[in-house]
Amino acid sequence: MTPAIPTPPLSHRVSPLGLCLAALFFGASLTPSLLPRDPVMQGVLGGLVAGIGHEVGVAMAWGWRFLGIPVLSSTRHLLLTALAGLFALVVSIWCLWHAADWQNATRVVMHLPPVDTSHPRIIAPVAFGVFAATWVLVRLFGAVQRRLTALLNHVLPPRVGFAIGVALALFLFWSLINGVLVKRAFEIADASFEAADELIEPDIPRPTEPGKTGGPDSLVDWEEMGRWGRAFVATAPTREEIAAFKPDIAMDPIRVYVGRRAAETAQERAEVALQELIRQGGFSRKALVVMVPVGTGWMDPGGQDTLDFMLGGDVATVAVQYSYLTSVLSILANPDYGVEQARVLHDVVYDYWTELDPATRPRLYVHGLSQGALNSQSSLPILDMLGDPVSGALWAGSPFISPLWQFMRDQRQPDSPAWQPRFGNGSLAQVTNQSGEFDLQATRWGPIRLVFLHYGSDPIVAFSFTSAFRRPDWMRDPRAPDVPPEFRWFPVVTMFQLALDMAISLQVEGFGHYYIAADYIDAWAEVLEPEGWTPQRAAELKDIFLRRGPAF
């Protein structure tokens, strides 16, 4: 007769090995990562990884019993559990005691003031609550699985019934989470972000000039541009502002923005954008930029305003909104939708541009931040346009799932770090960061200049699922200057640390995923190669944006 799959008794539902691993995982979660964390978020992270550590121990104990190896009696198991609980308590207290120093290791490289405490009175109860919730959820899953297995064992061999029972339990839980909870959450989020997108801000007046998007003669209705589209157009630097830096050629930049509600399909929105760009004379400017926004439609003024100043306003920018959700939610809900809109917009603009006289048409560039960078890279058919290429691209904060960024990083020169890889001879693509430095060993730029602006501390760039079981290359020496040397790799835990860092990546200006105007300046200068550009001119423009502050 085939033996039944062993089921742990009630006293074994708390694993001694699991408690030890839970404490070690919790302690590891308190160590430095890419960004400083507040105590509540730290508690959530610690409780989650502690719960995972405990269940790893439970699984290992189950495997021990599955192999038929003798186990301890209930009395000895309880004693061992008590000792493991004492060990877990001591380790947790010791790690909480050092947590403030670990947090300060991250704050030092970001020039933030140190903290006196890590707030263990907040971290500990939050972590315990999350740990308990994880424990209950896993026990609930186990109860469902055992019930299904018991029913299947009436008609199937025990091991077959066990395997199918586990599969059915996973399917039921996944269906509940993904088909009900997640779907409903996305519906609520989409409706909320759409409602916010429709708000008309009283402090952003509608343009009165016929030549501006949203103005009296515009092909795009002001109310259909969305809140970030309206802000993007209304807060563009004026000719008078630009004249402070470029008095000889200052003019008002052209900005074309088409909101998602302007038309039903991606193709129709792109056609509207092209016609509005033609109407405003965008193809008569010195430079034309196809810009892809982030998920909500927001476009970083640091990346656009610096470009306008650098070229004296002699630039036209065109963009189309594709979502109301944030970049993370948009990628999870429909990752291909933004790519489709970016590709269609690029195609209609590029096709029109190629028909113009090369001697008089503008230089064509592409630009995007975060999901905008991802979508922009996916829309650039380099092989299809080698005969008539764009002049270049600037991509900031390319997400870790970007195939182009992954290829550059993985195929880099062996002696270059993963956070600033040297690709080929440097004539096509280069990577920079806050330092504004580029590859001094590179050969002369070719006809296309692709520049990646990436902070070493940006978790959206650095994250990888493989960090759960392998140390990422960017953690090897030499490290990026904004990554603390005390940041150590721990199996499983590091991946969850980076996942939390992604959620809080916009907290520290100039680090993480919070890209600032001053760092765009050196990157744009490398892409554009403006006439008469010098380090002194770069310093002057950085000073202007330091005094100017954020646009919106």
Secondary structure, 3 states (H helix, E strand, C coil): CCCCCCCCCHHHCCCHHHHHHHHHHHHHHCCCCCCCCCHHHHHHHHHHHHHHHHHHHHHHHHHHHHCCCCCCCHHHHHHHHHHHHHHHHHHHHHHHHHHHHHHHHHHHHCCCCCCCCCCHHHHHHHHHHHHHHHHHHHHHHHHHHHHHHHHHCCCCCHHHHHHHHHHHHHHHHHHHHHHHHHHHHHHHHHHHHHHHHHCCCCCCCCCCCCCCCCCCCCCCCHHHCHHHHHHHHHCCCCHHHHHCCCCCCCCCCEEEEECHHHCCCHHHHHHHHHHHHHHCCHHHCCEEEEEECCCCCCCCHHHHHHHHHHCCCCEEEEEECCCCCCHHHHHHHCHHHHHHHHHHHHHHHHHHHHCCCCCCCCEEEEEEECHHHHHHHHCCCHHHHCCCCCCEEEEECCCCCCHHHHHHHHCCCCCCCCCCCCCCCCCCEEEECCCCCCCCCCCCCCCCEEEEECCCCCHHHHCCHHHHCCCCHHHCCCCCCCCCCCCCCCCCHHHHHHHHHHHCCCCCCCCCCCCCHHHHHHHHHHHHCCCCCCHHHHHHHHHHHHHHCCCC
